[in-house]
């Protein structure tokens, strides 16, 4: 076996392992090269999305349901996100107006927020989240998809607990 063939195995394994890292920004997200931080555009401002969702009154959420990825060959289904139906009256504020101009967004949510009120529900997941916005005549539908099935399940249960804290 030549030298190049022996090096291919460890290098390939390293690339595979590093490629699965949760801390890498997704392809297409602009990154500030010197600091390595994500450069947020209005649709990719994770802090603005997270603060808007945390400030959302529980009564504004009319309906919550999980979304699924179904594998009919294996007979399985994975929770792939959470769909929130929100009344339009709840989103008339300036931050929401700017965010709702986006049809889709891919943002990074963090654990803390400098402007989050004391006792904030904190029901949003930590990590990369895809957000899809659908406008309907009487309400707005937000579909949130976290980066893994486990995080999507936690997101769904956290959203339910946020809207109805008495539900177990």
OpenMM code with the backbone's topology and positions (N, CA, C; nanometers):
from openmm import Vec3, app, unit

residues = "UNK UNK UNK UNK UNK UNK UNK UNK UNK UNK UNK UNK UNK UNK UNK UNK UNK UNK UNK UNK UNK UNK UNK UNK UNK UNK UNK UNK UNK UNK UNK UNK UNK UNK UNK UNK UNK UNK UNK UNK UNK UNK UNK UNK UNK UNK UNK UNK UNK UNK UNK UNK UNK UNK UNK UNK UNK UNK UNK UNK UNK UNK UNK UNK UNK UNK UNK UNK UNK UNK UNK UNK UNK UNK UNK UNK UNK UNK UNK UNK UNK UNK UNK UNK UNK UNK UNK UNK UNK UNK UNK UNK UNK UNK UNK UNK UNK UNK UNK UNK UNK UNK UNK UNK UNK UNK UNK UNK UNK UNK UNK UNK UNK UNK UNK UNK UNK UNK UNK UNK UNK UNK UNK UNK UNK UNK UNK UNK UNK UNK UNK UNK UNK UNK UNK UNK UNK UNK UNK UNK UNK UNK UNK UNK UNK UNK UNK UNK UNK UNK UNK UNK UNK UNK UNK UNK UNK UNK UNK UNK UNK UNK UNK UNK UNK UNK UNK UNK".split()
positions = [
    Vec3(0.0853, -0.1162, 0.0000),
    Vec3(0.0000, 0.0000, 0.0000),
    Vec3(0.0904, 0.1230, 0.0000),
    Vec3(0.0632, 0.2172, -0.0877),
    Vec3(0.1492, 0.3346, -0.0940),
    Vec3(0.1124, 0.4364, 0.0139),
    Vec3(0.1968, 0.5359, 0.0280),
    Vec3(0.1831, 0.6370, 0.1338),
    Vec3(0.0507, 0.7146, 0.1207),
    Vec3(0.0110, 0.7480, -0.0005),
    Vec3(-0.1122, 0.8260, -0.0217),
    Vec3(-0.2359, 0.7473, 0.0194),
    Vec3(-0.2384, 0.6218, -0.0078),
    Vec3(-0.3527, 0.5386, 0.0284),
    Vec3(-0.3646, 0.5247, 0.1797),
    Vec3(-0.2506, 0.5147, 0.2510),
    Vec3(-0.2545, 0.5040, 0.3970),
    Vec3(-0.3032, 0.6327, 0.4617),
    Vec3(-0.2747, 0.7470, 0.4020),
    Vec3(-0.3162, 0.8759, 0.4585),
    Vec3(-0.4629, 0.9072, 0.4292),
    Vec3(-0.5179, 0.8492, 0.3237),
    Vec3(-0.6546, 0.8772, 0.2838),
    Vec3(-0.7552, 0.8368, 0.3915),
    Vec3(-0.7350, 0.7239, 0.4574),
    Vec3(-0.8276, 0.6768, 0.5607),
    Vec3(-0.8396, 0.7737, 0.6776),
    Vec3(-0.7298, 0.8109, 0.7461),
    Vec3(-0.7407, 0.9038, 0.8587),
    Vec3(-0.7892, 1.0428, 0.8180),
    Vec3(-0.7459, 1.0913, 0.7032),
    Vec3(-0.7893, 1.2232, 0.6573),
    Vec3(-0.9387, 1.2198, 0.6258),
    Vec3(-0.9844, 1.1162, 0.5603),
    Vec3(-1.1270, 1.1034, 0.5296),
    Vec3(-1.2113, 1.0955, 0.6551),
    Vec3(-1.1645, 1.0230, 0.7552),
    Vec3(-1.2365, 1.0133, 0.8818),
    Vec3(-1.2424, 1.1485, 0.9515),
    Vec3(-1.1333, 1.2225, 0.9514),
    Vec3(-1.1307, 1.3555, 1.0138),
    Vec3(-1.2272, 1.4500, 0.9444),
    Vec3(-1.2313, 1.4480, 0.8119),
    Vec3(-1.3232, 1.5337, 0.7367),
    Vec3(-1.4675, 1.4962, 0.7681),
    Vec3(-1.4964, 1.3685, 0.7754),
    Vec3(-1.6307, 1.3225, 0.8066),
    Vec3(-1.6729, 1.3668, 0.9457),
    Vec3(-1.5876, 1.3500, 1.0443),
    Vec3(-1.6203, 1.3889, 1.1812),
    Vec3(-1.6358, 1.5391, 1.1954),
    Vec3(-1.5488, 1.6175, 1.1350),
    Vec3(-1.5587, 1.7619, 1.1437),
    Vec3(-1.6783, 1.8142, 1.0652),
    Vec3(-1.7166, 1.7461, 0.9624),
    Vec3(-1.8313, 1.7868, 0.8824),
    Vec3(-1.9627, 1.7703, 0.9553),
    Vec3(-1.9670, 1.6905, 1.0596),
    Vec3(-2.0892, 1.6680, 1.1359),
    Vec3(-2.0974, 1.7567, 1.2590),
    Vec3(-2.0066, 1.8461, 1.2768),
    Vec3(-2.0034, 1.9329, 1.3938),
    Vec3(-2.1249, 2.0239, 1.3972),
    Vec3(-2.1873, 2.0387, 1.5149),
    Vec3(-2.3041, 2.1251, 1.5293),
    Vec3(-2.2674, 2.2727, 1.5311),
    Vec3(-2.1431, 2.3069, 1.5531),
    Vec3(-2.1058, 2.4466, 1.5678),
    Vec3(-2.0751, 2.5142, 1.4350),
    Vec3(-2.0633, 2.4386, 1.3270),
    Vec3(-2.0372, 2.4991, 1.1970),
    Vec3(-2.1613, 2.5699, 1.1468),
    Vec3(-2.1476, 2.6907, 1.0890),
    Vec3(-2.2650, 2.7538, 1.0288),
    Vec3(-2.3036, 2.6799, 0.9012),
    Vec3(-2.4302, 2.6851, 0.8635),
    Vec3(-2.4727, 2.6165, 0.7430),
    Vec3(-2.4147, 2.6825, 0.6183),
    Vec3(-2.4138, 2.6091, 0.5098),
    Vec3(-2.3647, 2.6613, 0.3831),
    Vec3(-2.4521, 2.7790, 0.3419),
    Vec3(-2.3888, 2.8862, 0.2967),
    Vec3(-2.4632, 3.0026, 0.2502),
    Vec3(-2.4826, 3.1096, 0.3550),
    Vec3(-2.4491, 3.0826, 0.4813),
    Vec3(-2.4608, 3.1840, 0.5852),
    Vec3(-2.3321, 3.2638, 0.5859),
    Vec3(-2.3399, 3.3987, 0.5679),
    Vec3(-2.2171, 3.4772, 0.5634),
    Vec3(-2.1457, 3.4763, 0.6977),
    Vec3(-2.0139, 3.4602, 0.6935),
    Vec3(-1.9335, 3.4556, 0.8153),
    Vec3(-1.8288, 3.5652, 0.8085),
    Vec3(-1.8131, 3.6383, 0.9188),
    Vec3(-1.7092, 3.7399, 0.9290),
    Vec3(-1.5768, 3.6667, 0.9464),
    Vec3(-1.4893, 3.6722, 0.8462),
    Vec3(-1.3672, 3.5920, 0.8447),
    Vec3(-1.2745, 3.6152, 0.9641),
    Vec3(-1.2416, 3.7396, 1.0044),
    Vec3(-1.1482, 3.7558, 1.1157),
    Vec3(-1.1999, 3.6989, 1.2478),
    Vec3(-1.3286, 3.7195, 1.2781),
    Vec3(-1.3799, 3.6736, 1.4070),
    Vec3(-1.4429, 3.5356, 1.3982),
    Vec3(-1.4812, 3.4934, 1.2787),
    Vec3(-1.5459, 3.3633, 1.2625),
    Vec3(-1.6916, 3.3651, 1.3050),
    Vec3(-1.7474, 3.4839, 1.3320),
    Vec3(-1.8864, 3.4947, 1.3753),
    Vec3(-1.9774, 3.5098, 1.2549),
    Vec3(-2.1006, 3.4638, 1.2708),
    Vec3(-2.1989, 3.4755, 1.1651),
    Vec3(-2.2409, 3.6209, 1.1536),
    Vec3(-2.2439, 3.6718, 1.0305),
    Vec3(-2.2845, 3.8089, 1.0034),
    Vec3(-2.4352, 3.8089, 0.9779),
    Vec3(-2.5175, 3.8533, 1.0756),
    Vec3(-2.6615, 3.8419, 1.0575),
    Vec3(-2.7167, 3.9445, 0.9591),
    Vec3(-2.7977, 3.8968, 0.8678),
    Vec3(-2.8773, 3.9828, 0.7830),
    Vec3(-3.0135, 3.9894, 0.8514),
    Vec3(-3.1043, 4.0750, 0.8080),
    Vec3(-3.2337, 4.0829, 0.8779),
    Vec3(-3.3038, 3.9485, 0.8935),
    Vec3(-3.2955, 3.8635, 0.7923),
    Vec3(-3.3628, 3.7336, 0.8008),
    Vec3(-3.2833, 3.6318, 0.8816),
    Vec3(-3.1559, 3.6577, 0.9054),
    Vec3(-3.0714, 3.5622, 0.9760),
    Vec3(-3.0317, 3.6112, 1.1140),
    Vec3(-3.1042, 3.7071, 1.1676),
    Vec3(-3.0733, 3.7619, 1.2996),
    Vec3(-3.1367, 3.6726, 1.4060),
    Vec3(-3.0614, 3.5732, 1.4499),
    Vec3(-3.1120, 3.4761, 1.5470),
    Vec3(-3.1587, 3.5386, 1.6765),
    Vec3(-3.0869, 3.6405, 1.7233),
    Vec3(-3.1246, 3.7056, 1.8484),
    Vec3(-3.2602, 3.7748, 1.8337),
    Vec3(-3.2841, 3.8422, 1.7203),
    Vec3(-3.4127, 3.9098, 1.6989),
    Vec3(-3.5268, 3.8086, 1.6938),
    Vec3(-3.5066, 3.6968, 1.6225),
    Vec3(-3.6098, 3.5931, 1.6164),
    Vec3(-3.6360, 3.5339, 1.7548),
    Vec3(-3.5290, 3.5040, 1.8268),
    Vec3(-3.5438, 3.4418, 1.9579),
    Vec3(-3.6158, 3.5357, 2.0545),
    Vec3(-3.5789, 3.6621, 2.0537),
    Vec3(-3.6446, 3.7579, 2.1431),
    Vec3(-3.7910, 3.7774, 2.1061),
    Vec3(-3.8222, 3.7805, 1.9771),
    Vec3(-3.9616, 3.7950, 1.9345),
    Vec3(-4.0445, 3.6745, 1.9774),
    Vec3(-3.9885, 3.5545, 1.9636),
    Vec3(-4.0617, 3.4339, 2.0053),
    Vec3(-4.0782, 3.4289, 2.1570),
    Vec3(-3.9755, 3.4696, 2.2310),
    Vec3(-3.9852, 3.4688, 2.3774),
    Vec3(-4.0847, 3.5730, 2.4280),
    Vec3(-4.0978, 3.6845, 2.3543),
    Vec3(-4.1899, 3.7907, 2.3963),
    Vec3(-4.3331, 3.7636, 2.3518),
    Vec3(-4.3527, 3.6643, 2.2709),
    Vec3(-4.4849, 3.6299, 2.2209),
    Vec3(-4.5747, 3.5862, 2.3367),
    Vec3(-4.6901, 3.6493, 2.3535),
    Vec3(-4.7803, 3.6038, 2.4609),
    Vec3(-4.8342, 3.4637, 2.4304),
    Vec3(-4.8451, 3.3824, 2.5318),
    Vec3(-4.8936, 3.2445, 2.5131),
    Vec3(-5.0331, 3.2426, 2.4514),
    Vec3(-5.1153, 3.3416, 2.4862),
    Vec3(-5.2512, 3.3469, 2.4333),
    Vec3(-5.2536, 3.3747, 2.2826),
    Vec3(-5.1441, 3.4246, 2.2274),
    Vec3(-5.1384, 3.4557, 2.0844),
    Vec3(-5.1237, 3.3299, 1.9989),
    Vec3(-5.0809, 3.2198, 2.0598),
    Vec3(-5.0630, 3.0943, 1.9855),
    Vec3(-5.1960, 3.0202, 1.9842),
    Vec3(-5.2568, 3.0149, 1.8655),
    Vec3(-5.3882, 2.9523, 1.8521),
    Vec3(-5.3790, 2.8005, 1.8424),
    Vec3(-5.2681, 2.7503, 1.7850),
    Vec3(-5.2573, 2.6061, 1.7627),
    Vec3(-5.1102, 2.5676, 1.7489),
    Vec3(-5.0755, 2.4509, 1.8016),
    Vec3(-4.9400, 2.3951, 1.7880),
    Vec3(-4.9533, 2.2514, 1.7408),
    Vec3(-4.8704, 2.2150, 1.6449),
    Vec3(-4.8683, 2.0750, 1.6019),
    Vec3(-4.7274, 2.0382, 1.5557),
    Vec3(-4.6904, 1.9125, 1.5746),
    Vec3(-4.5591, 1.8689, 1.5252),
    Vec3(-4.5659, 1.8448, 1.3745),
    Vec3(-4.4526, 1.8559, 1.3096),
    Vec3(-4.4423, 1.8135, 1.1701),
    Vec3(-4.3571, 1.6867, 1.1699),
    Vec3(-4.3814, 1.6005, 1.0732),
    Vec3(-4.3142, 1.4704, 1.0709),
    Vec3(-4.2442, 1.4453, 0.9390),
    Vec3(-4.1373, 1.3693, 0.9453),
    Vec3(-4.0747, 1.3096, 0.8286),
    Vec3(-4.1098, 1.1619, 0.8371),
    Vec3(-4.1812, 1.1140, 0.7388),
    Vec3(-4.2252, 0.9743, 0.7410),
    Vec3(-4.1429, 0.8916, 0.6426),
    Vec3(-4.0884, 0.7812, 0.6928),
    Vec3(-4.0146, 0.6856, 0.6101),
    Vec3(-4.1052, 0.5645, 0.5930),
    Vec3(-4.1767, 0.5610, 0.4805),
    Vec3(-4.2734, 0.4529, 0.4602),
    Vec3(-4.2062, 0.3180, 0.4381),
    Vec3(-4.0843, 0.3173, 0.3876),
    Vec3(-4.0140, 0.1902, 0.3674),
    Vec3(-3.9806, 0.1246, 0.5013),
    Vec3(-3.9363, 0.2062, 0.5978),
    Vec3(-3.8997, 0.1525, 0.7288),
    Vec3(-4.0177, 0.1547, 0.8256),
    Vec3(-4.1252, 0.2242, 0.7881),
    Vec3(-4.2413, 0.2326, 0.8758),
    Vec3(-4.2167, 0.3193, 0.9982),
    Vec3(-4.1357, 0.4234, 0.9836),
    Vec3(-4.1048, 0.5110, 1.0963),
    Vec3(-4.1431, 0.6548, 1.0650),
    Vec3(-4.1516, 0.7333, 1.1699),
    Vec3(-4.1772, 0.8768, 1.1561),
    Vec3(-4.0914, 0.9499, 1.2586),
    Vec3(-4.0289, 1.0581, 1.2157),
    Vec3(-3.9483, 1.1415, 1.3046),
    Vec3(-4.0119, 1.2788, 1.3141),
    Vec3(-4.0109, 1.3370, 1.4324),
    Vec3(-4.0577, 1.4740, 1.4477),
    Vec3(-3.9545, 1.5632, 1.3799),
    Vec3(-3.9991, 1.6383, 1.2795),
    Vec3(-3.9064, 1.7211, 1.2028),
    Vec3(-3.9239, 1.8695, 1.2295),
    Vec3(-4.0169, 1.9060, 1.3166),
    Vec3(-4.0366, 2.0471, 1.3475),
    Vec3(-4.1638, 2.0704, 1.4252),
    Vec3(-4.1926, 2.1974, 1.4481),
    Vec3(-4.3124, 2.2390, 1.5198),
    Vec3(-4.3775, 2.3517, 1.4422),
    Vec3(-4.5072, 2.3410, 1.4224),
    Vec3(-4.5835, 2.4419, 1.3504),
    Vec3(-4.6680, 2.5203, 1.4512),
    Vec3(-4.6510, 2.6526, 1.4508),
    Vec3(-4.7255, 2.7410, 1.5405),
    Vec3(-4.8197, 2.8277, 1.4583),
    Vec3(-4.9492, 2.8294, 1.4924),
    Vec3(-5.0437, 2.9225, 1.4319),
    Vec3(-5.0601, 3.0375, 1.5299),
    Vec3(-5.0293, 3.1581, 1.4828),
    Vec3(-5.0271, 3.2759, 1.5688),
    Vec3(-5.1288, 3.3759, 1.5164),
    Vec3(-5.2053, 3.4356, 1.6075),
    Vec3(-5.3029, 3.5361, 1.5680),
    Vec3(-5.2308, 3.6609, 1.5174),
    Vec3(-5.2876, 3.7242, 1.4157),
    Vec3(-5.2210, 3.8394, 1.3546),
    Vec3(-5.2140, 3.9597, 1.4485),
    Vec3(-5.3063, 3.9700, 1.5432),
    Vec3(-5.3036, 4.0830, 1.6375),
    Vec3(-5.1772, 4.0801, 1.7236),
    Vec3(-5.1232, 3.9634, 1.7495),
    Vec3(-5.0068, 3.9493, 1.8376),
    Vec3(-4.8768, 3.9899, 1.7701),
    Vec3(-4.8778, 4.0040, 1.6401),
    Vec3(-4.7524, 4.0295, 1.5688),
    Vec3(-4.7525, 4.1642, 1.4977),
    Vec3(-4.8229, 4.2607, 1.5520),
    Vec3(-4.8302, 4.3927, 1.4910),
    Vec3(-4.7177, 4.4851, 1.5357),
    Vec3(-4.6262, 4.4373, 1.6186),
    Vec3(-4.5177, 4.5216, 1.6689),
    Vec3(-4.4077, 4.5366, 1.5635),
    Vec3(-4.3235, 4.6373, 1.5810),
    Vec3(-4.2169, 4.6672, 1.4849),
    Vec3(-4.1195, 4.5507, 1.4640),
    Vec3(-4.0708, 4.4826, 1.5711),
    Vec3(-3.9778, 4.3719, 1.5456),
    Vec3(-4.0393, 4.2623, 1.4584),
    Vec3(-4.1644, 4.2303, 1.4823),
    Vec3(-4.2291, 4.1262, 1.4032),
    Vec3(-4.2451, 4.1702, 1.2590),
    Vec3(-4.2778, 4.2974, 1.2361),
    Vec3(-4.2962, 4.3466, 1.0992),
    Vec3(-4.1698, 4.3247, 1.0170),
    Vec3(-4.0540, 4.3521, 1.0761),
    Vec3(-3.9267, 4.3342, 1.0043),
    Vec3(-3.8986, 4.1863, 0.9802),
    Vec3(-3.9250, 4.1024, 1.0799),
    Vec3(-3.8956, 3.9597, 1.0677),
    Vec3(-3.9880, 3.8895, 0.9692),
    Vec3(-4.1116, 3.9338, 0.9625),
    Vec3(-4.2090, 3.8654, 0.8773),
    Vec3(-4.1929, 3.8986, 0.7300),
    Vec3(-4.1000, 3.9883, 0.6984),
    Vec3(-4.0678, 4.0122, 0.5581),
    Vec3(-3.9941, 3.8915, 0.4991),
    Vec3(-3.9392, 3.8094, 0.5855),
    Vec3(-3.8663, 3.6903, 0.5430),
    Vec3(-3.9652, 3.5753, 0.5252),
    Vec3(-3.9537, 3.5046, 0.4157),
    Vec3(-4.0361, 3.3846, 0.3983),
    Vec3(-3.9706, 3.2656, 0.4659),
    Vec3(-3.8376, 3.2659, 0.4661),
    Vec3(-3.7621, 3.1617, 0.5348),
    Vec3(-3.6407, 3.2254, 0.6005),
    Vec3(-3.5934, 3.1594, 0.7039),
    Vec3(-3.4732, 3.2065, 0.7734),
    Vec3(-3.4015, 3.0859, 0.8317),
    Vec3(-3.2709, 3.0954, 0.8391),
    Vec3(-3.1892, 2.9938, 0.9073),
    Vec3(-3.1079, 3.0707, 1.0086),
    Vec3(-3.1384, 3.0482, 1.1367),
    Vec3(-3.0788, 3.1289, 1.2433),
    Vec3(-3.0188, 3.0394, 1.3508),
    Vec3(-2.9319, 3.0997, 1.4304),
    Vec3(-2.8718, 3.0287, 1.5440),
    Vec3(-2.9269, 3.0898, 1.6717),
    Vec3(-2.9959, 3.0058, 1.7508),
    Vec3(-3.0469, 3.0491, 1.8801),
    Vec3(-2.9421, 3.0198, 1.9866),
    Vec3(-2.9322, 3.1087, 2.0843),
    Vec3(-2.8369, 3.0926, 2.1941),
    Vec3(-2.9111, 3.0648, 2.3232),
    Vec3(-2.8368, 3.0347, 2.4290),
    Vec3(-2.8989, 2.9994, 2.5565),
    Vec3(-2.9507, 3.1202, 2.6315),
    Vec3(-2.8860, 3.2343, 2.6164),
    Vec3(-2.9272, 3.3510, 2.6921),
    Vec3(-2.9517, 3.4687, 2.6003),
    Vec3(-3.0254, 3.5635, 2.6505),
    Vec3(-3.0510, 3.6860, 2.5755),
    Vec3(-3.0365, 3.8031, 2.6710),
    Vec3(-2.9635, 3.9028, 2.6300),
    Vec3(-2.9384, 4.0191, 2.7156),
    Vec3(-3.0670, 4.0944, 2.7470),
    Vec3(-3.1624, 4.0939, 2.6540),
    Vec3(-3.2850, 4.1700, 2.6752),
    Vec3(-3.4031, 4.0830, 2.7156),
    Vec3(-3.3810, 3.9551, 2.7387),
    Vec3(-3.4908, 3.8663, 2.7783),
    Vec3(-3.5401, 3.9055, 2.9177),
    Vec3(-3.6715, 3.9148, 2.9347),
    Vec3(-3.7239, 3.9508, 3.0657),
    Vec3(-3.6971, 3.8416, 3.1686),
    Vec3(-3.6910, 3.8828, 3.2949),
    Vec3(-3.6708, 3.7880, 3.4039),
    Vec3(-3.7835, 3.6852, 3.4007),
    Vec3(-3.7500, 3.5586, 3.4117),
    Vec3(-3.8505, 3.4521, 3.4086),
    Vec3(-3.8995, 3.4213, 3.2682),
    Vec3(-3.8256, 3.4629, 3.1666),
    Vec3(-3.8618, 3.4356, 3.0280),
    Vec3(-3.8774, 3.2850, 3.0080),
    Vec3(-3.9771, 3.2415, 2.9311),
    Vec3(-4.0015, 3.0982, 2.9177),
    Vec3(-3.8853, 3.0216, 2.8580),
    Vec3(-3.8070, 3.0825, 2.7710),
    Vec3(-3.6915, 3.0137, 2.7153),
    Vec3(-3.7253, 2.8837, 2.6451),
    Vec3(-3.8345, 2.8800, 2.5719),
    Vec3(-3.8781, 2.7564, 2.5093),
    Vec3(-3.8129, 2.7311, 2.3747),
    Vec3(-3.7365, 2.8258, 2.3252),
    Vec3(-3.6704, 2.8059, 2.1961),
    Vec3(-3.5462, 2.7195, 2.2132),
    Vec3(-3.5151, 2.6354, 2.1151),
    Vec3(-3.3996, 2.5456, 2.1277),
    Vec3(-3.2678, 2.6194, 2.1067),
    Vec3(-3.1607, 2.5615, 2.1522),
    Vec3(-3.0273, 2.6153, 2.1302),
    Vec3(-2.9708, 2.5499, 2.0045),
    Vec3(-2.9150, 2.6287, 1.9153),
    Vec3(-2.8544, 2.5763, 1.7932),
    Vec3(-2.9206, 2.6325, 1.6696),
    Vec3(-2.8927, 2.5709, 1.5559),
    Vec3(-2.9468, 2.6163, 1.4283),
    Vec3(-3.0925, 2.5778, 1.4148),
    Vec3(-3.1734, 2.6742, 1.3697),
    Vec3(-3.3168, 2.6533, 1.3516),
    Vec3(-3.3576, 2.7122, 1.2165),
    Vec3(-3.4331, 2.6351, 1.1402),
    Vec3(-3.4921, 2.6845, 1.0157),
    Vec3(-3.6322, 2.7327, 1.0471),
    Vec3(-3.6662, 2.8515, 0.9963),
    Vec3(-3.7976, 2.9104, 1.0214),
    Vec3(-3.8641, 2.9364, 0.8871),
    Vec3(-3.9865, 2.8898, 0.8719),
    Vec3(-4.0655, 2.9168, 0.7520),
    Vec3(-4.1887, 2.9966, 0.7942),
    Vec3(-4.2178, 3.1036, 0.7214),
    Vec3(-4.3298, 3.1922, 0.7529),
    Vec3(-4.4350, 3.1778, 0.6438),
    Vec3(-4.5574, 3.1473, 0.6855),
    Vec3(-4.6696, 3.1376, 0.5918),
    Vec3(-4.7797, 3.2295, 0.6406),
    Vec3(-4.8178, 3.3241, 0.5568),
    Vec3(-4.9272, 3.4158, 0.5915),
    Vec3(-5.0589, 3.3561, 0.5439),
    Vec3(-5.1560, 3.3603, 0.6331),
    Vec3(-5.2903, 3.3148, 0.6012),
    Vec3(-5.3842, 3.4295, 0.6354),
    Vec3(-5.5092, 3.4258, 0.5875),
    Vec3(-5.5976, 3.5408, 0.6096),
    Vec3(-5.6169, 3.5792, 0.7575),
    Vec3(-5.6367, 3.4828, 0.8443),
    Vec3(-5.6676, 3.5154, 0.9838),
    Vec3(-5.5519, 3.4941, 1.0791),
    Vec3(-5.4499, 3.4251, 1.0376),
    Vec3(-5.3362, 3.4020, 1.1264),
    Vec3(-5.2087, 3.3829, 1.0461),
    Vec3(-5.1032, 3.3588, 1.1178),
    Vec3(-4.9716, 3.3400, 1.0595),
    Vec3(-4.9201, 3.2058, 1.1078),
    Vec3(-4.8584, 3.1302, 1.0214),
    Vec3(-4.8027, 3.0012, 1.0608),
    Vec3(-4.6511, 3.0089, 1.0539),
    Vec3(-4.5877, 2.9774, 1.1662),
    Vec3(-4.4427, 2.9668, 1.1725),
    Vec3(-4.4086, 2.8190, 1.1882),
    Vec3(-4.3217, 2.7689, 1.1029),
    Vec3(-4.2726, 2.6330, 1.1182),
    Vec3(-4.1274, 2.6417, 1.1605),
    Vec3(-4.0968, 2.5862, 1.2768),
    Vec3(-3.9615, 2.5867, 1.3315),
    Vec3(-3.9051, 2.4459, 1.3201),
    Vec3(-3.7861, 2.4349, 1.2614),
    Vec3(-3.7196, 2.3044, 1.2475),
    Vec3(-3.5803, 2.3153, 1.3076),
    Vec3(-3.5566, 2.2408, 1.4143),
    Vec3(-3.4258, 2.2397, 1.4802),
    Vec3(-3.3334, 2.1454, 1.4050),
    Vec3(-3.2080, 2.1372, 1.4505),
    Vec3(-3.1057, 2.0636, 1.3764),
    Vec3(-3.1036, 1.9129, 1.3992),
    Vec3(-3.1898, 1.8604, 1.4863),
    Vec3(-3.1946, 1.7160, 1.5077),
    Vec3(-3.3345, 1.6753, 1.5516),
    Vec3(-3.3650, 1.5471, 1.5380),
    Vec3(-3.4958, 1.4964, 1.5802),
    Vec3(-3.5155, 1.5171, 1.7299),
    Vec3(-3.4111, 1.4944, 1.8092),
    Vec3(-3.4221, 1.5123, 1.9548),
    Vec3(-3.4558, 1.6572, 1.9895),
    Vec3(-3.3908, 1.7521, 1.9231),
    Vec3(-3.4191, 1.8938, 1.9492),
    Vec3(-3.5581, 1.9319, 1.9006),
    Vec3(-3.6042, 1.8705, 1.7923),
    Vec3(-3.7394, 1.8971, 1.7441),
    Vec3(-3.8447, 1.8458, 1.8420),
    Vec3(-3.8200, 1.7315, 1.9027),
    Vec3(-3.9125, 1.6784, 2.0033),
    Vec3(-3.9158, 1.7709, 2.1249),
    Vec3(-3.7966, 1.8140, 2.1714),
    Vec3(-3.7913, 1.9079, 2.2848),
    Vec3(-3.8597, 2.0398, 2.2496),
    Vec3(-3.8400, 2.0881, 2.1273),
    Vec3(-3.9036, 2.2116, 2.0827),
    Vec3(-4.0553, 2.1992, 2.0900),
    Vec3(-4.1086, 2.0903, 2.0386),
    Vec3(-4.2532, 2.0694, 2.0414),
    Vec3(-4.3058, 2.0662, 2.1845),
    Vec3(-4.2414, 1.9883, 2.2713),
    Vec3(-4.2866, 1.9794, 2.4104),
    Vec3(-4.2702, 2.1124, 2.4837),
    Vec3(-4.1639, 2.1852, 2.4561),
    Vec3(-4.1425, 2.3163, 2.5197),
    Vec3(-4.2470, 2.4170, 2.4736),
    Vec3(-4.2832, 2.4124, 2.3456),
    Vec3(-4.3861, 2.5038, 2.2944),
    Vec3(-4.5213, 2.4729, 2.3575),
    Vec3(-4.5535, 2.3446, 2.3725),
    Vec3(-4.6791, 2.3043, 2.4377),
    Vec3(-4.6787, 2.3545, 2.5831),
    Vec3(-4.5692, 2.3350, 2.6540),
    Vec3(-4.5601, 2.3769, 2.7934),
    Vec3(-4.5678, 2.5295, 2.8050),
    Vec3(-4.5135, 2.6023, 2.7079),
    Vec3(-4.5209, 2.7482, 2.7077),
    Vec3(-4.6643, 2.7947, 2.6936),
    Vec3(-4.7402, 2.7339, 2.6024),
    Vec3(-4.8783, 2.7747, 2.5782),
    Vec3(-4.9722, 2.7265, 2.6885),
    Vec3(-4.9509, 2.6051, 2.7374),
    Vec3(-5.0374, 2.5469, 2.8413),
    Vec3(-4.9514, 2.4868, 2.9517),
    Vec3(-4.9064, 2.5683, 3.0498),
    Vec3(-4.8176, 2.5194, 3.1527),
    Vec3(-4.8789, 2.4124, 3.2431),
    Vec3(-5.0123, 2.3970, 3.2409),
    Vec3(-5.0762, 2.2970, 3.3271),
    Vec3(-5.0739, 2.1587, 3.2631),
    Vec3(-5.0419, 2.1511, 3.1343),
    Vec3(-5.0397, 2.0224, 3.0648),
    Vec3(-4.9109, 1.9480, 3.0976),
    Vec3(-4.9205, 1.8202, 3.1265),
    Vec3(-4.8018, 1.7369, 3.1566),
    Vec3(-4.7552, 1.6644, 3.0348),
] * unit.nanometer
topology = app.Topology()
chain = topology.addChain("A")
for resn in residues:
    res = topology.addResidue(resn, chain)
    for name in ("N", "CA", "C"):
        topology.addAtom(name, app.Element.getBySymbol(name[0]), res)
